[in-house]
Amino acid sequence: MSGLRREEKRRYAAILQEELIPAMGCTEPIAIAYAASVAGKVLGEVARRMELSCSDNIIKNVKAVAGILGLVGGNPEKQLEVISVCATRTRRSCAL
């Protein structure tokens, strides 16, 4: 029975290791930043305008700052750590 429990724990640990993604900061703003950075990469040029739609649970300024930061300085390959590559100066310049 203990061998079965060990195997079960190993399987659960493997699932968690595969599914969990590190995130920098709160997940909602980081998800916005990640989506914006992917959009910027797909666009292939500097965006002139960006429109974000979010649920009421996400504060207006958080939405704007996260979106701009992801679009301007985010690296979509970093997924939910998208803004970890942004310089402090870039982060400060995005504060509205």
N, C-alpha and C positions, 0 to 999 in steps of 0.2 A: 504494500500500500504506500509506503513512503517513497518508493521509486516512482510510482505514478504521480504523486504530489510534486516531486522534483521535476518530472517531465512537464507537468502542467504549468508549474512556475516558469520553467524555461520557455515554454511556448508563449505564455503571457508576456514575459519580458521581451521576447523577440517581436511580438506584435507592437508593443509600446515603442520599442526602439525604431521600428519601421515607420510608425504612424505619427509620432510626436515630432514636431518641428520647433526648434528654438525661436522665440520671438523677442524682439528688442522693444520693451515698453508694453503698453496695453495692446491687446490683440486687435481691437477695432481700428484704432488709428494706424497701426502697422499694416493691417490688411488693406486699408485705403492707400497708404504709401506704396505698398507692393503692387497693387492694381495700377496705380498711376505710373509707376516706373516701367511696368510692362507695356502700358499704353504708349509711353514715351519712346520706348525701344522699337515698338511696332511702327509708330509714326515715322521714325527715322529723321525727324527734324525738330527744331524747337517749336513747341506748341504756343500758339498765340492766345488760346482760350481753353479753359477746361471747365466742365460742368459736372458736379458730383451730386448724386442723390443718395441720401442715407436715411435711416430710420430716425425717429425723434430721440432715440437714446444716445445718439452721437452728437456732442455739442458742436455748434456751428464753427467755432474757431479751430477746434481739433480737426474737424473735417477739412477745412481749408489748408491749415498748416501741413497736415499729413499728406494731403494730395499734392500740394506744391513741392514739398520736400521730396516726395517719392518721384515726382515727374522731373524735377531739376537735378537732383543729386543721387537718386536711388539706383541701386544695382539689382535688377530683377533676379539675377542668378542667386542672390542671397536670400530669396524668398521672404520669410517673415523677419529677417534681420536686414531688410532692404536698406535701411538708413544707417547701418553700422559703418558704411563706407563714406558717409558724408562728413566733410570737414566741419569743425565747429563754426567757422565763418559762414558756411552755407546754411547750417541750421539756424544761426542767428538772423541771417538775411531773409529767411522765410517766415520769421515771426511777424504776424500781421497786427 
